[in-house]
């Protein structure tokens, strides 16, 4: 078995941000993707939060470990989701693949907002628990943290 096939290597918080200049030019727009992968019984599951000014997605997923990566499978929307369900149970939302010291994202049913982010590349990064924001942190505080990074 390859080392990367070990489920424990994927447990933790993962983060991806899309940031672009607002059409008015005075500030930035952005979307934050926060994913928490953890064990529930003998399975890996994922809570995926996607937040922006007009987006509030709360997705529950199952994590399937593949040879050198994982697939995030749609299970259900969680409480607080503001969109009509746009995925079917069992849809592959995206996959993360370990390639040497990088984690590549391959988008499937879930697509990023920016066209340039559609290609498979490094998007999600592991975050230490202390650095990540809680899903209950107000969206304005979370977006302010993105803007400070620019």
C-alpha positions in Angstrom: 0.0 0.0 0.0 1.3 3.5 -0.9 2.0 5.8 2.0 -0.5 8.3 0.6 -3.3 5.8 0.7 -3.4 6.0 4.5 -6.6 7.8 5.5 -5.0 9.6 8.5 -2.9 11.7 6.1 -6.0 13.5 4.9 -7.6 14.2 8.3 -7.6 17.9 9.1 -8.6 21.3 7.9 -8.1 22.3 4.2 -8.5 25.8 2.8 -8.7 27.4 -0.7 -9.4 31.1 -1.6 -10.4 32.7 -4.9 -9.7 36.4 -4.8 -10.1 39.0 -7.6 -10.4 42.7 -8.0 -14.0 43.9 -7.7 -15.4 45.4 -11.0 -15.5 48.8 -9.3 -11.7 48.5 -8.6 -11.8 49.8 -5.0 -11.8 46.4 -3.2 -11.7 42.7 -3.8 -14.2 40.0 -4.1 -13.5 36.5 -3.0 -14.8 33.0 -2.2 -13.4 30.9 0.7 -13.6 27.1 0.7 -13.0 25.6 4.1 -13.1 21.8 4.5 -12.8 19.7 7.6 -12.0 16.0 7.1 -12.5 13.8 10.1 -13.3 10.2 11.1 -16.8 9.2 11.9 -16.8 5.6 12.9 -14.7 3.7 10.4 -15.3 6.3 7.6 -13.8 9.6 6.6 -16.3 12.4 6.2 -15.9 16.0 5.1 -17.8 19.2 6.0 -17.3 21.7 3.2 -18.1 25.4 3.7 -18.1 27.8 0.7 -18.5 31.4 1.6 -18.6 34.8 -0.2 -20.8 37.8 -0.4 -23.6 36.0 -2.3 -22.7 32.4 -1.4 -23.3 30.3 1.7 -22.8 26.6 0.9 -22.8 23.9 3.6 -22.1 20.5 2.2 -21.7 17.1 3.9 -19.5 14.7 2.0 -18.0 11.3 2.2 -14.2 10.9 1.6 -13.1 8.0 -0.5 -9.4 7.2 -0.3 -7.8 6.4 -3.7 -4.2 5.3 -4.4 -2.6 8.6 -4.0 -5.5 10.8 -3.1 -9.1 11.2 -2.1 -12.4 12.0 -3.7 -15.0 14.2 -2.0 -18.4 12.7 -2.6 -21.6 14.7 -2.1 -23.9 13.3 0.6 -26.3 16.1 1.6 -26.5 19.8 2.2 -26.1 20.8 5.9 -28.1 23.2 7.9 -27.5 26.8 6.8 -27.0 26.1 3.1 -28.5 29.0 1.1 -28.6 27.3 -2.3 -31.1 24.9 -3.8 -29.5 21.4 -3.9 -27.5 21.3 -7.1 -25.7 17.9 -6.6 -27.0 14.4 -6.5 -26.1 12.0 -3.7 -22.9 10.2 -4.8 -21.6 13.0 -7.1 -17.9 13.4 -7.0 -17.4 17.1 -6.1 -13.6 17.1 -6.5 -10.5 15.1 -5.9 -7.3 15.8 -4.1 -4.2 14.0 -5.3 -0.8 14.0 -3.6 2.1 14.5 -6.0 5.4 14.7 -4.2 5.1 17.7 -1.9 2.0 19.2 -3.6 -1.7 18.5 -3.3 -3.5 18.9 -6.7 -7.2 19.6 -7.0 -9.2 18.0 -9.9 -12.6 19.6 -10.1 -15.6 17.4 -10.9 -19.2 18.5 -10.2 -18.2 21.4 -7.9 -16.5 24.1 -10.0 -14.5 27.1 -8.8 -15.8 30.6 -9.6 -12.8 31.7 -11.7 -12.3 30.1 -15.1 -8.5 30.1 -14.6 -9.0 27.9 -11.6 -10.8 25.1 -13.6 -7.6 23.3 -14.6 -6.1 20.7 -12.2 -3.6 22.5 -10.0 -2.7 23.2 -6.4 -5.6 24.9 -4.7 -6.4 23.4 -1.4 -3.8 23.6 1.3 -3.7 22.0 4.7 -4.3 24.4 7.6 -3.4 23.9 11.2 -6.4 23.8 13.5 -5.3 27.0 15.3 -5.1 28.9 12.0 -8.5 28.0 10.6 -11.6 29.8 11.2 -14.7 28.3 12.8 -17.7 27.8 10.6 -19.5 30.0 13.2 -17.1 32.9 12.6 -19.1 35.7 10.9 -18.6 35.9 7.2 -17.5 39.6 7.3 -14.7 38.6 9.8 -13.6 35.7 7.6 -13.5 37.9 4.4 -11.7 40.6 6.2 -9.0 38.1 7.0 -8.6 37.3 3.3 -8.3 41.0 2.4 -5.5 41.4 4.9 -3.5 38.7 3.1 -3.5 40.8 -0.1 
